Amino acid sequence: MVQLHEGKDALAKLIAETSANHDMNEAQTRFHIIDHILKQCLGWEGELEVEVHERENGFSDYELVNLEKR
């Protein structure tokens, strides 16, 4: 579990490290920013799935999977 101050510090560090890089594509943004925010800043411990295609619901760019509910 991530404590609030730990998440805040991790987010501040991420912003400082990535604010100068404006040339990231979608995959790089996911790897360097989104995954980091979910795991280090918010404490997500489940799986992350990307570009999930479902016949009934269509398409999702990103899904958080709770391992306990599988």
PDB file of N, H, CA, C and O in Angstrom:
ATOM      1  N   MET A   1       0.841  -1.174   0.000  1.00  0.00           N
ATOM      2  CA  MET A   1       0.000   0.000   0.000  1.00  0.00           C
ATOM      3  C   MET A   1       0.889   1.242   0.000  1.00  0.00           C
ATOM      4  O   MET A   1       1.885   1.307   0.721  1.00  0.00           O
ATOM      5  N   VAL A   2       0.522   2.202  -0.801  1.00  0.00           N
ATOM      6  H   VAL A   2      -0.287   2.149  -1.386  1.00  0.00           H
ATOM      7  CA  VAL A   2       1.258   3.457  -0.897  1.00  0.00           C
ATOM      8  C   VAL A   2       0.600   4.487   0.020  1.00  0.00           C
ATOM      9  O   VAL A   2      -0.608   4.714  -0.049  1.00  0.00           O
ATOM     10  N   GLN A   3       1.400   5.096   0.866  1.00  0.00           N
ATOM     11  H   GLN A   3       2.381   4.911   0.922  1.00  0.00           H
ATOM     12  CA  GLN A   3       0.908   6.173   1.720  1.00  0.00           C
ATOM     13  C   GLN A   3       0.763   7.444   0.889  1.00  0.00           C
ATOM     14  O   GLN A   3       1.453   7.607  -0.117  1.00  0.00           O
ATOM     15  N   LEU A   4      -0.121   8.336   1.297  1.00  0.00           N
ATOM     16  H   LEU A   4      -0.681   8.203   2.115  1.00  0.00           H
ATOM     17  CA  LEU A   4      -0.401   9.555   0.549  1.00  0.00           C
ATOM     18  C   LEU A   4       0.868  10.355   0.265  1.00  0.00           C
ATOM     19  O   LEU A   4       1.088  10.783  -0.868  1.00  0.00           O
ATOM     20  N   HIS A   5       1.699  10.560   1.276  1.00  0.00           N
ATOM     21  H   HIS A   5       1.520  10.213   2.196  1.00  0.00           H
ATOM     22  CA  HIS A   5       2.923  11.347   1.069  1.00  0.00           C
ATOM     23  C   HIS A   5       3.890  10.651   0.114  1.00  0.00           C
ATOM     24  O   HIS A   5       4.617  11.321  -0.619  1.00  0.00           O
ATOM     25  N   GLU A   6       3.909   9.308   0.111  1.00  0.00           N
ATOM     26  H   GLU A   6       3.318   8.763   0.706  1.00  0.00           H
ATOM     27  CA  GLU A   6       4.770   8.562  -0.806  1.00  0.00           C
ATOM     28  C   GLU A   6       4.292   8.724  -2.247  1.00  0.00           C
ATOM     29  O   GLU A   6       5.097   8.922  -3.157  1.00  0.00           O
ATOM     30  N   GLY A   7       2.986   8.640  -2.444  1.00  0.00           N
ATOM     31  H   GLY A   7       2.333   8.480  -1.704  1.00  0.00           H
ATOM     32  CA  GLY A   7       2.419   8.831  -3.770  1.00  0.00           C
ATOM     33  C   GLY A   7       2.654  10.239  -4.291  1.00  0.00           C
ATOM     34  O   GLY A   7       2.967  10.438  -5.464  1.00  0.00           O
ATOM     35  N   LYS A   8       2.500  11.207  -3.409  1.00  0.00           N
ATOM     36  H   LYS A   8       2.246  11.046  -2.455  1.00  0.00           H
ATOM     37  CA  LYS A   8       2.729  12.602  -3.786  1.00  0.00           C
ATOM     38  C   LYS A   8       4.192  12.825  -4.171  1.00  0.00           C
ATOM     39  O   LYS A   8       4.472  13.497  -5.164  1.00  0.00           O
ATOM     40  N   ASP A   9       5.115  12.275  -3.405  1.00  0.00           N
ATOM     41  H   ASP A   9       4.887  11.730  -2.599  1.00  0.00           H
ATOM     42  CA  ASP A   9       6.538  12.402  -3.719  1.00  0.00           C
ATOM     43  C   ASP A   9       6.882  11.713  -5.040  1.00  0.00           C
ATOM     44  O   ASP A   9       7.643  12.246  -5.847  1.00  0.00           O
ATOM     45  N   ALA A  10       6.314  10.527  -5.250  1.00  0.00           N
ATOM     46  H   ALA A  10       5.695  10.095  -4.594  1.00  0.00           H
ATOM     47  CA  ALA A  10       6.565   9.796  -6.496  1.00  0.00           C
ATOM     48  C   ALA A  10       6.031  10.568  -7.700  1.00  0.00           C
ATOM     49  O   ALA A  10       6.669  10.593  -8.753  1.00  0.00           O
ATOM     50  N   LEU A  11       4.867  11.197  -7.550  1.00  0.00           N
ATOM     51  H   LEU A  11       4.349  11.176  -6.695  1.00  0.00           H
ATOM     52  CA  LEU A  11       4.293  11.993  -8.635  1.00  0.00           C
ATOM     53  C   LEU A  11       5.147  13.224  -8.922  1.00  0.00           C
ATOM     54  O   LEU A  11       5.384  13.551 -10.085  1.00  0.00           O
ATOM     55  N   ALA A  12       5.609  13.906  -7.886  1.00  0.00           N
ATOM     56  H   ALA A  12       5.416  13.641  -6.941  1.00  0.00           H
ATOM     57  CA  ALA A  12       6.463  15.081  -8.076  1.00  0.00           C
ATOM     58  C   ALA A  12       7.755  14.703  -8.795  1.00  0.00           C
ATOM     59  O   ALA A  12       8.218  15.435  -9.670  1.00  0.00           O
ATOM     60  N   LYS A  13       8.332  13.565  -8.430  1.00  0.00           N
ATOM     61  H   LYS A  13       7.955  12.970  -7.720  1.00  0.00           H
ATOM     62  CA  LYS A  13       9.556  13.091  -9.077  1.00  0.00           C
ATOM     63  C   LYS A  13       9.288  12.765 -10.545  1.00  0.00           C
ATOM     64  O   LYS A  13      10.088  13.115 -11.413  1.00  0.00           O
ATOM     65  N   LEU A  14       8.175  12.101 -10.825  1.00  0.00           N
ATOM     66  H   LEU A  14       7.525  11.817 -10.120  1.00  0.00           H
ATOM     67  CA  LEU A  14       7.812  11.755 -12.199  1.00  0.00           C
ATOM     68  C   LEU A  14       7.629  13.007 -13.048  1.00  0.00           C
ATOM     69  O   LEU A  14       8.107  13.063 -14.181  1.00  0.00           O
ATOM     70  N   ILE A  15       6.950  14.001 -12.516  1.00  0.00           N
ATOM     71  H   ILE A  15       6.562  13.956 -11.595  1.00  0.00           H
ATOM     72  CA  ILE A  15       6.731  15.253 -13.240  1.00  0.00           C
ATOM     73  C   ILE A  15       8.067  15.917 -13.561  1.00  0.00           C
ATOM     74  O   ILE A  15       8.278  16.388 -14.679  1.00  0.00           O
ATOM     75  N   ALA A  16       8.957  15.953 -12.589  1.00  0.00           N
ATOM     76  H   ALA A  16       8.785  15.570 -11.681  1.00  0.00           H
ATOM     77  CA  ALA A  16      10.274  16.567 -12.808  1.00  0.00           C
ATOM     78  C   ALA A  16      11.068  15.815 -13.874  1.00  0.00           C
ATOM     79  O   ALA A  16      11.756  16.432 -14.687  1.00  0.00           O
ATOM     80  N   GLU A  17      10.975  14.495 -13.871  1.00  0.00           N
ATOM     81  H   GLU A  17      10.416  13.994 -13.210  1.00  0.00           H
ATOM     82  CA  GLU A  17      11.744  13.680 -14.813  1.00  0.00           C
ATOM     83  C   GLU A  17      11.184  13.706 -16.237  1.00  0.00           C
ATOM     84  O   GLU A  17      11.942  13.575 -17.198  1.00  0.00           O
ATOM     85  N   THR A  18       9.880  13.873 -16.382  1.00  0.00           N
ATOM     86  H   THR A  18       9.264  13.980 -15.601  1.00  0.00           H
ATOM     87  CA  THR A  18       9.274  13.753 -17.708  1.00  0.00           C
ATOM     88  C   THR A  18       8.792  15.061 -18.307  1.00  0.00           C
ATOM     89  O   THR A  18       8.374  15.081 -19.465  1.00  0.00           O
ATOM     90  N   SER A  19       8.836  16.143 -17.565  1.00  0.00           N
ATOM     91  H   SER A  19       9.176  16.126 -16.624  1.00  0.00           H
ATOM     92  CA  SER A  19       8.260  17.394 -18.061  1.00  0.00           C
ATOM     93  C   SER A  19       8.982  17.945 -19.283  1.00  0.00           C
ATOM     94  O   SER A  19       8.374  18.672 -20.068  1.00  0.00           O
ATOM     95  N   ALA A  20      10.242  17.628 -19.468  1.00  0.00           N
ATOM     96  H   ALA A  20      10.737  17.037 -18.830  1.00  0.00           H
ATOM     97  CA  ALA A  20      10.988  18.143 -20.615  1.00  0.00           C
ATOM     98  C   ALA A  20      10.830  17.273 -21.858  1.00  0.00           C
ATOM     99  O   ALA A  20      11.181  17.708 -22.955  1.00  0.00           O
ATOM    100  N   ASN A  21      10.315  16.063 -21.714  1.00  0.00           N
ATOM    101  H   ASN A  21      10.030  15.710 -20.822  1.00  0.00           H
ATOM    102  CA  ASN A  21      10.192  15.136 -22.840  1.00  0.00           C
ATOM    103  C   ASN A  21       8.791  15.215 -23.434  1.00  0.00           C
ATOM    104  O   ASN A  21       7.849  14.626 -22.903  1.00  0.00           O
ATOM    105  N   HIS A  22       8.660  15.945 -24.534  1.00  0.00           N
ATOM    106  H   HIS A  22       9.425  16.424 -24.965  1.00  0.00           H
ATOM    107  CA  HIS A  22       7.358  16.117 -25.185  1.00  0.00           C
ATOM    108  C   HIS A  22       7.231  15.271 -26.447  1.00  0.00           C
ATOM    109  O   HIS A  22       6.243  15.391 -27.172  1.00  0.00           O
ATOM    110  N   ASP A  23       8.213  14.421 -26.717  1.00  0.00           N
ATOM    111  H   ASP A  23       9.016  14.324 -26.128  1.00  0.00           H
ATOM    112  CA  ASP A  23       8.225  13.650 -27.961  1.00  0.00           C
ATOM    113  C   ASP A  23       7.876  12.184 -27.762  1.00  0.00           C
ATOM    114  O   ASP A  23       8.255  11.349 -28.584  1.00  0.00           O
ATOM    115  N   MET A  24       7.165  11.851 -26.693  1.00  0.00           N
ATOM    116  H   MET A  24       6.857  12.529 -26.025  1.00  0.00           H
ATOM    117  CA  MET A  24       6.817  10.456 -26.452  1.00  0.00           C
ATOM    118  C   MET A  24       5.595  10.054 -27.272  1.00  0.00           C
ATOM    119  O   MET A  24       4.643  10.820 -27.415  1.00  0.00           O
ATOM    120  N   ASN A  25       5.645   8.838 -27.805  1.00  0.00           N
ATOM    121  H   ASN A  25       6.419   8.215 -27.689  1.00  0.00           H
ATOM    122  CA  ASN A  25       4.462   8.319 -28.497  1.00  0.00           C
ATOM    123  C   ASN A  25       3.544   7.667 -27.455  1.00  0.00           C
ATOM    124  O   ASN A  25       3.830   7.702 -26.258  1.00  0.00           O
ATOM    125  N   GLU A  26       2.452   7.082 -27.917  1.00  0.00           N
ATOM    126  H   GLU A  26       2.219   7.054 -28.889  1.00  0.00           H
ATOM    127  CA  GLU A  26       1.463   6.512 -26.989  1.00  0.00           C
ATOM    128  C   GLU A  26       2.048   5.394 -26.133  1.00  0.00           C
ATOM    129  O   GLU A  26       1.789   5.341 -24.930  1.00  0.00           O
ATOM    130  N   ALA A  27       2.828   4.503 -26.729  1.00  0.00           N
ATOM    131  H   ALA A  27       3.039   4.545 -27.706  1.00  0.00           H
ATOM    132  CA  ALA A  27       3.413   3.391 -25.976  1.00  0.00           C
ATOM    133  C   ALA A  27       4.420   3.889 -24.945  1.00  0.00           C
ATOM    134  O   ALA A  27       4.458   3.380 -23.824  1.00  0.00           O
ATOM    135  N   GLN A  28       5.226   4.867 -25.306  1.00  0.00           N
ATOM    136  H   GLN A  28       5.195   5.280 -26.216  1.00  0.00           H
ATOM    137  CA  GLN A  28       6.200   5.425 -24.372  1.00  0.00           C
ATOM    138  C   GLN A  28       5.497   6.147 -23.222  1.00  0.00           C
ATOM    139  O   GLN A  28       5.925   6.052 -22.072  1.00  0.00           O
ATOM    140  N   THR A  29       4.430   6.859 -23.531  1.00  0.00           N
ATOM    141  H   THR A  29       4.083   6.936 -24.465  1.00  0.00           H
ATOM    142  CA  THR A  29       3.661   7.555 -22.498  1.00  0.00           C
ATOM    143  C   THR A  29       3.098   6.553 -21.505  1.00  0.00           C
ATOM    144  O   THR A  29       3.163   6.765 -20.294  1.00  0.00           O
ATOM    145  N   ARG A  30       2.550   5.469 -22.014  1.00  0.00           N
ATOM    146  H   ARG A  30       2.497   5.297 -22.997  1.00  0.00           H
ATOM    147  CA  ARG A  30       2.009   4.437 -21.131  1.00  0.00           C
ATOM    148  C   ARG A  30       3.101   3.871 -20.247  1.00  0.00           C
ATOM    149  O   ARG A  30       2.932   3.789 -19.031  1.00  0.00           O
ATOM    150  N   PHE A  31       4.212   3.481 -20.836  1.00  0.00           N
ATOM    151  H   PHE A  31       4.349   3.548 -21.824  1.00  0.00           H
ATOM    152  CA  PHE A  31       5.290   2.833 -20.091  1.00  0.00           C
ATOM    153  C   PHE A  31       5.923   3.769 -19.069  1.00  0.00           C
ATOM    154  O   PHE A  31       6.159   3.368 -17.929  1.00  0.00           O
ATOM    155  N   HIS A  32       6.199   5.003 -19.458  1.00  0.00           N
ATOM    156  H   HIS A  32       6.007   5.329 -20.384  1.00  0.00           H
ATOM    157  CA  HIS A  32       6.941   5.922 -18.589  1.00  0.00           C
ATOM    158  C   HIS A  32       6.056   6.746 -17.648  1.00  0.00           C
ATOM    159  O   HIS A  32       6.524   7.201 -16.605  1.00  0.00           O
ATOM    160  N   ILE A  33       4.790   6.939 -18.003  1.00  0.00           N
ATOM    161  H   ILE A  33       4.409   6.569 -18.851  1.00  0.00           H
ATOM    162  CA  ILE A  33       3.955   7.818 -17.184  1.00  0.00           C
ATOM    163  C   ILE A  33       2.761   7.090 -16.570  1.00  0.00           C
ATOM    164  O   ILE A  33       2.636   7.033 -15.347  1.00  0.00           O
ATOM    165  N   ILE A  34       1.894   6.541 -17.397  1.00  0.00           N
ATOM    166  H   ILE A  34       1.995   6.588 -18.390  1.00  0.00           H
ATOM    167  CA  ILE A  34       0.645   5.963 -16.882  1.00  0.00           C
ATOM    168  C   ILE A  34       0.906   4.789 -15.937  1.00  0.00           C
ATOM    169  O   ILE A  34       0.356   4.744 -14.837  1.00  0.00           O
ATOM    170  N   ASP A  35       1.743   3.838 -16.362  1.00  0.00           N
ATOM    171  H   ASP A  35       2.190   3.874 -17.255  1.00  0.00           H
ATOM    172  CA  ASP A  35       2.044   2.695 -15.492  1.00  0.00           C
ATOM    173  C   ASP A  35       2.664   3.158 -14.176  1.00  0.00           C
ATOM    174  O   ASP A  35       2.336   2.637 -13.110  1.00  0.00           O
ATOM    175  N   HIS A  36       3.553   4.131 -14.258  1.00  0.00           N
ATOM    176  H   HIS A  36       3.819   4.554 -15.124  1.00  0.00           H
ATOM    177  CA  HIS A  36       4.222   4.650 -13.068  1.00  0.00           C
ATOM    178  C   HIS A  36       3.211   5.291 -12.105  1.00  0.00           C
ATOM    179  O   HIS A  36       3.266   5.055 -10.897  1.00  0.00           O
ATOM    180  N   ILE A  37       2.303   6.089 -12.637  1.00  0.00           N
ATOM    181  H   ILE A  37       2.259   6.280 -13.618  1.00  0.00           H
ATOM    182  CA  ILE A  37       1.292   6.736 -11.790  1.00  0.00           C
ATOM    183  C   ILE A  37       0.433   5.685 -11.093  1.00  0.00           C
ATOM    184  O   ILE A  37       0.189   5.772  -9.889  1.00  0.00           O
ATOM    185  N   LEU A  38      -0.021   4.698 -11.848  1.00  0.00           N
ATOM    186  H   LEU A  38       0.176   4.627 -12.826  1.00  0.00           H
ATOM    187  CA  LEU A  38      -0.888   3.679 -11.257  1.00  0.00           C
ATOM    188  C   LEU A  38      -0.177   2.855 -10.196  1.00  0.00           C
ATOM    189  O   LEU A  38      -0.752   2.564  -9.148  1.00  0.00           O
ATOM    190  N   LYS A  39       1.059   2.479 -10.455  1.00  0.00           N
ATOM    191  H   LYS A  39       1.527   2.716 -11.306  1.00  0.00           H
ATOM    192  CA  LYS A  39       1.765   1.594  -9.525  1.00  0.00           C
ATOM    193  C   LYS A  39       2.468   2.344  -8.391  1.00  0.00           C
ATOM    194  O   LYS A  39       2.222   2.055  -7.220  1.00  0.00           O
ATOM    195  N   GLN A  40       3.336   3.299  -8.722  1.00  0.00           N
ATOM    196  H   GLN A  40       3.536   3.534  -9.673  1.00  0.00           H
ATOM    197  CA  GLN A  40       4.125   3.959  -7.691  1.00  0.00           C
ATOM    198  C   GLN A  40       3.375   5.077  -6.971  1.00  0.00           C
ATOM    199  O   GLN A  40       3.594   5.298  -5.780  1.00  0.00           O
ATOM    200  N   CYS A  41       2.502   5.778  -7.670  1.00  0.00           N
ATOM    201  H   CYS A  41       2.324   5.599  -8.638  1.00  0.00           H
ATOM    202  CA  CYS A  41       1.801   6.909  -7.037  1.00  0.00           C
ATOM    203  C   CYS A  41       0.490   6.484  -6.380  1.00  0.00           C
ATOM    204  O   CYS A  41       0.140   6.982  -5.310  1.00  0.00           O
ATOM    205  N   LEU A  42      -0.230   5.572  -7.012  1.00  0.00           N
ATOM    206  H   LEU A  42       0.054   5.167  -7.881  1.00  0.00           H
ATOM    207  CA  LEU A  42      -1.535   5.167  -6.488  1.00  0.00           C
ATOM    208  C   LEU A  42      -1.526   3.787  -5.827  1.00  0.00           C
ATOM    209  O   LEU A  42      -2.505   3.407  -5.185  1.00  0.00           O
ATOM    210  N   GLY A  43      -0.432   3.034  -5.976  1.00  0.00           N
ATOM    211  H   GLY A  43       0.364   3.343  -6.498  1.00  0.00           H
ATOM    212  CA  GLY A  43      -0.305   1.754  -5.299  1.00  0.00           C
ATOM    213  C   GLY A  43      -1.065   0.598  -5.913  1.00  0.00           C
ATOM    214  O   GLY A  43      -1.365  -0.369  -5.213  1.00  0.00           O
ATOM    215  N   TRP A  44      -1.391   0.663  -7.217  1.00  0.00           N
ATOM    216  H   TRP A  44      -1.147   1.448  -7.785  1.00  0.00           H
ATOM    217  CA  TRP A  44      -2.118  -0.432  -7.858  1.00  0.00           C
ATOM    218  C   TRP A  44      -1.248  -1.677  -7.869  1.00  0.00           C
ATOM    219  O   TRP A  44      -0.103  -1.631  -8.319  1.00  0.00           O
ATOM    220  N   GLU A  45      -1.785  -2.797  -7.375  1.00  0.00           N
ATOM    221  H   GLU A  45      -2.715  -2.834  -7.010  1.00  0.00           H
ATOM    222  CA  GLU A  45      -1.028  -4.042  -7.303  1.00  0.00           C
ATOM    223  C   GLU A  45      -1.552  -5.105  -8.253  1.00  0.00           C
ATOM    224  O   GLU A  45      -0.962  -6.180  -8.367  1.00  0.00           O
ATOM    225  N   GLY A  46      -2.645  -4.822  -8.931  1.00  0.00           N
ATOM    226  H   GLY A  46      -3.125  -3.949  -8.838  1.00  0.00           H
ATOM    227  CA  GLY A  46      -3.205  -5.778  -9.876  1.00  0.00           C
ATOM    228  C   GLY A  46      -2.507  -5.704 -11.218  1.00  0.00           C
ATOM    229  O   GLY A  46      -1.475  -5.047 -11.361  1.00  0.00           O
ATOM    230  N   GLU A  47      -3.071  -6.374 -12.186  1.00  0.00           N
ATOM    231  H   GLU A  47      -3.908  -6.907 -12.070  1.00  0.00           H
ATOM    232  CA  GLU A  47      -2.514  -6.375 -13.533  1.00  0.00           C
ATOM    233  C   GLU A  47      -3.007  -5.166 -14.316  1.00  0.00           C
ATOM    234  O   GLU A  47      -4.050  -4.586 -14.014  1.00  0.00           O
ATOM    235  N   LEU A  48      -2.233  -4.806 -15.323  1.00  0.00           N
ATOM    236  H   LEU A  48      -1.386  -5.277 -15.569  1.00  0.00           H
ATOM    237  CA  LEU A  48      -2.610  -3.755 -16.257  1.00  0.00           C
ATOM    238  C   LEU A  48      -2.702  -4.396 -17.633  1.00  0.00           C
ATOM    239  O   LEU A  48      -1.765  -5.057 -18.081  1.00  0.00           O
ATOM    240  N   GLU A  49      -3.819  -4.203 -18.295  1.00  0.00           N
ATOM    241  H   GLU A  49      -4.581  -3.666 -17.931  1.00  0.00           H
ATOM    242  CA  GLU A  49      -3.983  -4.741 -19.639  1.00  0.00           C
ATOM    243  C   GLU A  49      -4.258  -3.589 -20.587  1.00  0.00           C
ATOM    244  O   GLU A  49      -4.953  -2.634 -20.239  1.00  0.00           O
ATOM    245  N   VAL A  50      -3.709  -3.687 -21.786  1.00  0.00           N
ATOM    246  H   VAL A  50      -3.145  -4.462 -22.069  1.00  0.00           H
ATOM    247  CA  VAL A  50      -3.896  -2.617 -22.769  1.00  0.00           C
ATOM    248  C   VAL A  50      -4.517  -3.162 -24.041  1.00  0.00           C
ATOM    249  O   VAL A  50      -4.348  -4.327 -24.398  1.00  0.00           O
ATOM    250  N   GLU A  51      -5.239  -2.282 -24.707  1.00  0.00           N
ATOM    251  H   GLU A  51      -5.377  -1.335 -24.417  1.00  0.00           H
ATOM    252  CA  GLU A  51      -5.872  -2.568 -25.994  1.00  0.00           C
ATOM    253  C   GLU A  51      -6.655  -3.876 -25.972  1.00  0.00           C
ATOM    254  O   GLU A  51      -6.370  -4.808 -26.724  1.00  0.00           O
ATOM    255  N   VAL A  52      -7.636  -3.917 -25.101  1.00  0.00           N
ATOM    256  H   VAL A  52      -7.867  -3.160 -24.490  1.00  0.00           H
ATOM    257  CA  VAL A  52      -8.481  -5.095 -24.947  1.00  0.00           C
ATOM    258  C   VAL A  52      -9.662  -4.980 -25.905  1.00  0.00           C
ATOM    259  O   VAL A  52     -10.390  -3.988 -25.898  1.00  0.00           O
ATOM    260  N   HIS A  53      -9.838  -6.005 -26.723  1.00  0.00           N
ATOM    261  H   HIS A  53      -9.246  -6.811 -26.729  1.00  0.00           H
ATOM    262  CA  HIS A  53     -10.934  -6.024 -27.695  1.00  0.00           C
ATOM    263  C   HIS A  53     -11.988  -7.025 -27.225  1.00  0.00           C
ATOM    264  O   HIS A  53     -11.677  -8.185 -26.956  1.00  0.00           O
ATOM    265  N   GLU A  54     -13.227  -6.567 -27.130  1.00  0.00           N
ATOM    266  H   GLU A  54     -13.479  -5.625 -27.349  1.00  0.00           H
ATOM    267  CA  GLU A  54     -14.334  -7.437 -26.750  1.00  0.00           C
ATOM    268  C   GLU A  54     -15.438  -7.273 -27.778  1.00  0.00           C
ATOM    269  O   GLU A  54     -15.719  -6.164 -28.231  1.00  0.00           O
ATOM    270  N   ARG A  55     -16.046  -8.354 -28.132  1.00  0.00           N
ATOM    271  H   ARG A  55     -15.818  -9.255 -27.764  1.00  0.00           H
ATOM    272  CA  ARG A  55     -17.080  -8.331 -29.159  1.00  0.00           C
ATOM    273  C   ARG A  55     -18.275  -7.464 -28.750  1.00  0.00           C
ATOM    274  O   ARG A  55     -18.756  -6.661 -29.550  1.00  0.00           O
ATOM    275  N   GLU A  56     -18.759  -7.618 -27.508  1.00  0.00           N
ATOM    276  H   GLU A  56     -18.369  -8.269 -26.858  1.00  0.00           H
ATOM    277  CA  GLU A  56     -19.952  -6.895 -27.070  1.00  0.00           C
ATOM    278  C   GLU A  56     -19.673  -5.458 -26.668  1.00  0.00           C
ATOM    279  O   GLU A  56     -20.441  -4.561 -27.016  1.00  0.00           O
ATOM    280  N   ASN A  57     -18.588  -5.224 -25.941  1.00  0.00           N
ATOM    281  H   ASN A  57     -17.965  -5.953 -25.658  1.00  0.00           H
ATOM    282  CA  ASN A  57     -18.308  -3.898 -25.385  1.00  0.00           C
ATOM    283  C   ASN A  57     -17.364  -3.061 -26.223  1.00  0.00           C
ATOM    284  O   ASN A  57     -17.120  -1.899 -25.895  1.00  0.00           O
ATOM    285  N   GLY A  58     -16.833  -3.612 -27.283  1.00  0.00           N
ATOM    286  H   GLY A  58     -17.031  -4.556 -27.549  1.00  0.00           H
ATOM    287  CA  GLY A  58     -15.943  -2.846 -28.135  1.00  0.00           C
ATOM    288  C   GLY A  58     -14.493  -2.936 -27.710  1.00  0.00           C
ATOM    289  O   GLY A  58     -13.953  -4.031 -27.549  1.00  0.00           O
ATOM    290  N   PHE A  59     -13.865  -1.795 -27.528  1.00  0.00           N
ATOM    291  H   PHE A  59     -14.303  -0.906 -27.658  1.00  0.00           H
ATOM    292  CA  PHE A  59     -12.422  -1.701 -27.332  1.00  0.00           C
ATOM    293  C   PHE A  59     -12.109  -0.794 -26.157  1.00  0.00           C
ATOM    294  O   PHE A  59     -12.751   0.239 -25.968  1.00  0.00           O
ATOM    295  N   SER A  60     -11.118  -1.188 -25.368  1.00  0.00           N
ATOM    296  H   SER A  60     -10.597  -2.027 -25.521  1.00  0.00           H
ATOM    297  CA  SER A  60     -10.639  -0.291 -24.318  1.00  0.00           C
ATOM    298  C   SER A  60      -9.130  -0.138 -24.455  1.00  0.00           C
ATOM    299  O   SER A  60      -8.424  -1.101 -24.756  1.00  0.00           O
ATOM    300  N   ASP A  61      -8.644   1.071 -24.235  1.00  0.00           N
ATOM    301  H   ASP A  61      -9.218   1.854 -23.991  1.00  0.00           H
ATOM    302  CA  ASP A  61      -7.210   1.328 -24.309  1.00  0.00           C
ATOM    303  C   ASP A  61      -6.484   0.765 -23.097  1.00  0.00           C
ATOM    304  O   ASP A  61      -5.342   0.318 -23.202  1.00  0.00           O
ATOM    305  N   TYR A  62      -7.149   0.788 -21.946  1.00  0.00           N
ATOM    306  H   TYR A  62      -8.077   1.151 -21.861  1.00  0.00           H
ATOM    307  CA  TYR A  62      -6.470   0.461 -20.701  1.00  0.00           C
ATOM    308  C   TYR A  62      -7.459  -0.167 -19.728  1.00  0.00           C
ATOM    309  O   TYR A  62      -8.579   0.323 -19.583  1.00  0.00           O
ATOM    310  N   GLU A  63      -7.056  -1.252 -19.056  1.00  0.00           N
ATOM    311  H   GLU A  63      -6.146  -1.650 -19.174  1.00  0.00           H
ATOM    312  CA  GLU A  63      -7.906  -1.876 -18.051  1.00  0.00           C
ATOM    313  C   GLU A  63      -7.077  -2.256 -16.833  1.00  0.00           C
ATOM    314  O   GLU A  63      -5.960  -2.760 -16.957  1.00  0.00           O
ATOM    315  N   LEU A  64      -7.636  -2.008 -15.662  1.00  0.00           N
ATOM    316  H   LEU A  64      -8.543  -1.599 -15.562  1.00  0.00           H
ATOM    317  CA  LEU A  64      -7.024  -2.432 -14.408  1.00  0.00           C
ATOM    318  C   LEU A  64      -7.710  -3.722 -13.996  1.00  0.00           C
ATOM    319  O   LEU A  64      -8.937  -3.772 -13.911  1.00  0.00           O
ATOM    320  N   VAL A  65      -6.933  -4.765 -13.739  1.00  0.00           N
ATOM    321  H   VAL A  65      -5.936  -4.724 -13.808  1.00  0.00           H
ATOM    322  CA  VAL A  65      -7.489  -6.068 -13.425  1.00  0.00           C
ATOM    323  C   VAL A  65      -7.194  -6.403 -11.969  1.00  0.00           C
ATOM    324  O   VAL A  65      -6.034  -6.496 -11.567  1.00  0.00           O
ATOM    325  N   ASN A  66      -8.242  -6.583 -11.191  1.00  0.00           N
ATOM    326  H   ASN A  66      -9.184  -6.507 -11.518  1.00  0.00           H
ATOM    327  CA  ASN A  66      -8.103  -6.946  -9.790  1.00  0.00           C
ATOM    328  C   ASN A  66      -7.859  -8.441  -9.710  1.00  0.00           C
ATOM    329  O   ASN A  66      -8.747  -9.229 -10.036  1.00  0.00           O
ATOM    330  N   LEU A  67      -6.679  -8.843  -9.285  1.00  0.00           N
ATOM    331  H   LEU A  67      -5.958  -8.203  -9.020  1.00  0.00           H
ATOM    332  CA  LEU A  67      -6.309 -10.251  -9.235  1.00  0.00           C
ATOM    333  C   LEU A  67      -7.157 -11.041  -8.253  1.00  0.00           C
ATOM    334  O   LEU A  67      -7.351 -12.243  -8.435  1.00  0.00           O
ATOM    335  N   GLU A  68      -7.664 -10.388  -7.220  1.00  0.00           N
ATOM    336  H   GLU A  68      -7.506  -9.412  -7.073  1.00  0.00           H
ATOM    337  CA  GLU A  68      -8.476 -11.075  -6.217  1.00  0.00           C
ATOM    338  C   GLU A  68      -9.846 -11.469  -6.758  1.00  0.00           C
ATOM    339  O   GLU A  68     -10.473 -12.383  -6.222  1.00  0.00           O
ATOM    340  N   LYS A  69     -10.317 -10.813  -7.791  1.00  0.00           N
ATOM    341  H   LYS A  69      -9.808 -10.071  -8.226  1.00  0.00           H
ATOM    342  CA  LYS A  69     -11.658 -11.095  -8.323  1.00  0.00           C
ATOM    343  C   LYS A  69     -11.621 -11.989  -9.544  1.00  0.00           C
ATOM    344  O   LYS A  69     -12.661 -12.213 -10.164  1.00  0.00           O
ATOM    345  N   ARG A  70     -10.472 -12.502  -9.909  1.00  0.00           N
ATOM    346  H   ARG A  70      -9.627 -12.320  -9.405  1.00  0.00           H
ATOM    347  CA  ARG A  70     -10.359 -13.401 -11.061  1.00  0.00           C
ATOM    348  C   ARG A  70     -10.691 -14.799 -10.675  1.00  0.00           C
ATOM    349  O   ARG A  70     -10.651 -15.697 -11.516  1.00  0.00           O
TER     350      ARG A  70
END
